[in-house]
Amino acid sequence: MYNSKGIYLIIDIGNTLTKIAIFSKDEVIAIEKHENLSDRLLEKFINNHNIIGAIVSSVTNKFPELEKIFTKKIPIIKFSSSTPIPIKNCYKTPKTLGVDRLALAVAINALYPNQNVLAIDCGTAITFDFVNSNNEYIGGAISPGINTRFRALHHFTSKLPLIKINESYPIIGDDTSSCILSGVLNGVINEVDGYIDMVKLSFPDLKVVFTGGESFFFDKKLKNSIFVHPNLLLFGLNRILTYNVEQ
């Protein structure tokens, strides 16, 4: 049974989907995904939950007006680069840092405090975010996601077809489709493994946490050991919310 005295609402507005979740401490009580989040859907989702705090994160800079939904005063945080977080942000241009990446940094630090950790988020883009053992967010890298690469080949050429992820792909393709699968999928596996290896040169004790809609593809395909956390971003946002509400 969850702790009804500490129920928090998390809203993550992404490029294609909005995720809403209810947390009790670090436990996910409920979660939904919507292409278009309406007041009606949100009201139905939070019904019968004693929400005591909420956080909204948006990579699109569009925020729903939650004040119209709640009938009593509830702390609502619109997450930004100026929001207090439980780690030190050493990014040179913090205002240009995506809030999703910052939330992931908080999440991996909560999972592995005082350790060197790399978060890899596999979606529209593949982002790499590193937090060191001093609990400092340093930065990382951004690369096109798997489906973004397929769409780019199709869009920027006149004859290449649009391909989707396939678990069966060759090293050497024998037709156009299999050549695209080989190039994109073998390429991205080696890219991710290579990036992890480069970071490990400086931080051999590195922990690696995967998340994102395309993270399933990398399971058992990388030579490096990884941990997959499907709700890592929501977990990080919940940590940021509780850090601000409960301190």
C-alpha positions in Angstrom: 0.0 0.0 0.0 1.4 3.4 -1.0 1.8 6.4 1.3 -1.3 8.5 0.6 0.3 11.5 2.4 3.1 12.0 -0.1 1.5 11.7 -3.6 3.0 13.7 -6.4 2.0 14.4 -10.0 4.6 14.4 -12.7 4.0 15.7 -16.2 6.6 15.3 -18.9 5.8 17.0 -22.2 8.0 15.5 -24.9 8.2 16.2 -28.7 5.7 13.5 -29.6 4.0 12.3 -26.4 3.1 13.6 -22.9 3.6 11.3 -20.0 1.8 11.7 -16.7 2.6 9.8 -13.6 1.7 9.6 -9.9 4.5 8.9 -7.5 4.4 7.9 -3.9 8.0 8.6 -2.7 10.1 6.8 -5.4 7.3 4.4 -6.5 5.2 4.8 -9.6 1.6 4.4 -8.7 0.1 5.2 -12.1 1.3 6.2 -15.5 -0.3 7.2 -18.8 0.9 8.4 -22.2 -1.1 10.8 -24.4 -0.5 12.5 -27.8 -2.7 15.4 -26.6 -3.2 16.0 -22.9 -6.5 17.6 -22.1 -7.9 18.9 -18.8 -10.5 16.1 -18.9 -7.9 13.4 -19.2 -5.7 14.9 -16.5 -8.7 15.3 -14.1 -9.7 11.7 -14.6 -6.1 10.5 -14.1 -5.6 12.3 -10.7 -9.1 11.5 -9.4 -9.1 9.9 -6.0 -5.4 10.8 -5.4 -4.5 13.3 -2.8 -2.0 15.2 -4.8 0.2 17.4 -2.6 2.6 18.6 -5.3 3.2 18.7 -9.0 6.0 19.3 -11.5 5.7 20.0 -15.2 8.6 19.5 -17.6 8.3 20.5 -21.3 10.9 20.4 -24.0 8.4 22.4 -26.2 8.1 25.3 -23.6 4.4 24.8 -23.6 2.8 24.2 -20.2 -0.8 23.2 -19.3 -2.6 25.5 -16.9 -2.8 23.1 -13.9 -4.2 25.8 -11.6 -7.5 25.4 -13.4 -7.6 21.7 -12.5 -6.8 21.7 -8.8 -9.5 22.9 -6.5 -7.0 23.7 -3.7 -3.6 25.3 -3.6 -1.0 22.8 -4.5 2.7 23.6 -5.1 3.3 23.4 -8.9 6.8 23.6 -10.3 7.4 24.5 -13.9 10.8 22.9 -14.3 13.5 25.1 -15.8 17.3 25.7 -15.6 16.7 27.9 -12.6 14.8 25.3 -10.5 16.8 24.1 -7.5 18.1 20.6 -8.0 20.0 18.2 -5.6 23.2 18.1 -7.8 25.6 20.8 -9.0 25.0 21.8 -12.7 28.4 22.5 -14.3 27.1 22.9 -17.8 28.6 26.0 -19.4 25.3 27.2 -20.9 22.6 26.0 -18.4 19.8 27.9 -20.1 20.4 26.0 -23.3 20.4 22.6 -21.6 17.2 20.6 -22.2 15.2 20.1 -19.0 14.8 16.4 -19.9 18.6 15.9 -19.9 18.9 17.7 -16.5 16.2 15.5 -15.0 18.0 12.4 -16.3 21.2 13.7 -14.6 19.3 14.0 -11.3 17.8 10.5 -11.7 21.1 8.7 -12.3 22.7 10.5 -9.4 19.8 9.4 -7.1 20.3 5.8 -8.3 24.1 5.9 -8.0 25.1 8.7 -5.6 28.8 9.6 -5.3 29.5 7.5 -8.4 30.4 8.2 -12.1 27.2 7.6 -14.1 26.2 8.0 -17.7 22.6 8.2 -18.8 21.7 7.3 -22.4 18.3 8.3 -23.5 17.3 6.7 -26.8 14.4 8.5 -28.6 14.1 11.1 -31.3 17.7 11.9 -30.4 20.2 9.8 -28.5 21.5 11.9 -25.6 24.5 11.0 -23.3 24.6 12.8 -19.9 27.4 12.3 -17.4 27.4 12.9 -13.6 30.6 12.5 -11.8 31.4 11.0 -8.3 31.3 14.5 -6.9 27.6 14.7 -7.8 28.3 17.2 -10.5 26.6 17.3 -13.9 29.3 17.8 -16.5 27.6 17.4 -19.9 27.6 14.8 -22.6 26.6 14.4 -26.2 23.7 14.5 -28.6 23.2 12.3 -31.6 20.3 11.4 -34.0 18.0 8.6 -32.8 17.5 5.4 -34.7 14.3 6.3 -36.4 15.6 9.8 -37.0 18.4 8.3 -39.0 16.0 6.2 -41.1 13.8 9.2 -41.8 16.8 11.3 -42.7 18.0 8.8 -45.3 14.5 8.7 -46.8 14.0 12.4 -46.7 17.3 13.6 -48.1 17.6 11.1 -50.9 15.4 10.5 -53.9 15.3 6.7 -54.0 16.0 5.3 -50.5 12.9 3.8 -48.9 11.8 4.5 -45.3 12.9 1.6 -43.1 11.8 0.8 -39.5 13.8 -0.9 -36.8 14.1 -4.7 -37.4 15.7 -7.1 -34.9 17.0 -9.1 -37.9 19.7 -7.1 -39.7 22.9 -8.2 -41.4 26.5 -7.1 -41.3 26.6 -7.1 -45.1 23.3 -6.2 -46.7 22.4 -7.8 -50.1 19.7 -5.3 -51.1 18.9 -1.7 -50.4 16.7 -2.3 -47.4 19.1 -4.6 -45.7 22.0 -2.3 -46.5 20.1 0.6 -44.7 19.4 -1.7 -41.8 23.0 -2.7 -41.6 24.4 0.8 -41.8 22.0 2.4 -39.3 21.7 -0.4 -36.7 25.3 -1.7 -36.7 26.4 1.9 -36.9 24.4 3.1 -33.9 25.5 0.1 -31.8 29.1 0.7 -32.5 28.6 4.5 -31.8 27.1 3.9 -28.4 29.6 1.2 -27.4 32.4 3.5 -28.6 31.2 6.5 -26.6 30.9 4.4 -23.5 34.4 3.1 -24.0 35.8 6.6 -24.4 34.2 7.8 -21.2 35.5 4.7 -19.4 39.0 5.6 -20.4 38.8 8.5 -17.8 36.2 6.8 -15.5 36.7 3.0 -15.5 34.2 2.5 -12.8 31.4 4.0 -14.9 27.8 3.0 -14.4 25.5 3.2 -17.5 21.8 3.6 -17.4 19.6 3.4 -20.6 16.1 4.8 -21.0 13.8 6.0 -23.8 11.5 4.6 -26.4 14.2 2.9 -28.4 16.3 1.7 -25.5 14.9 -1.9 -25.9 16.9 -2.2 -29.1 20.2 -2.1 -27.3 19.4 -4.8 -24.8 22.0 -7.6 -25.1 23.5 -6.0 -28.2 26.2 -3.9 -26.5 29.5 -5.3 -25.2 29.3 -2.9 -22.3 27.1 -3.8 -19.3 24.1 -1.5 -19.0 21.0 -1.1 -16.7 17.7 -0.2 -18.3 15.2 2.1 -16.5 12.1 2.7 -18.6 10.8 5.6 -16.4 14.1 7.3 -15.6 13.0 10.8 -16.7 9.9 10.6 -14.6 11.9 9.3 -11.7 14.3 12.3 -12.0 11.4 14.8 -12.1 9.9 13.2 -9.0 13.2 13.6 -7.2 13.4 17.3 -8.2 9.9 17.9 -7.0 10.4 16.2 -3.6 13.7 18.1 -3.2 11.8 21.4 -3.6 8.6 20.5 -1.7 10.0 18.6 1.2 13.2 20.4 2.1 
